[in-house]
Structure formats: structure tokens, C-alpha cells
Amino acid sequence: MNPVDMIPTMIMPNMVPIIVDIEDDEERQKGEFEQKGQFNEVDRILNKIEKNNPEIFVLLKMYNMPYPVARRLVRRIIRLTLNYQK
């Protein structure tokens, strides 16, 4: 038996860290993404994910992540992906 298999799995309910300072509101105020023309693209992609791939949000909800926090996290990932794409 592998030693890793012997480690008990611990389920820790309600242990979701709070995502602080995702910069969503700050960036909106600064207008950084409006200048780059990415803000509308981020919203468009986020809406498509919500519509066509709701299982992503269901999975995050299963880990006790509130929907608004999950939405901001996905938005952040989209924004980073668009930045790294260039």
C-alpha cells in the first residue's frame, strides 16, 4: 500500500477562503479595461460561460463559494487569460 493512500481525507465544511481585492470594481472605476476594449469582451465571455457551462458555478457552489464571489473569480480568470493571450 502506498503511504499516500493511508492519509485520511478530511472534509472541512465552510472552509472557503474569502477572495479579497479582486479589483473588479476598482478596474471599472479606473477605466483600464474600457481603454483596452476588453471589458465588454470579459462580460461577453462570462455570460457565455454562465449560459453554456453552469457546471463551473455549480462546482464552486459545492465548495461553499458564494455565487457573487465565484462570478468575480471567473471574471478575473477570463481577464487574465485575455491579457496573457496577447
Secondary structure, DSSP 4 states (H G I P E B T S, - for coil): --GGGGSPP---TT-PPP-----HHHHHHHTHHHHHT-HHHHHHHHHHHHHH-THHHHHHHHTT--HHHHHHHHHHHHHHHHHHH-
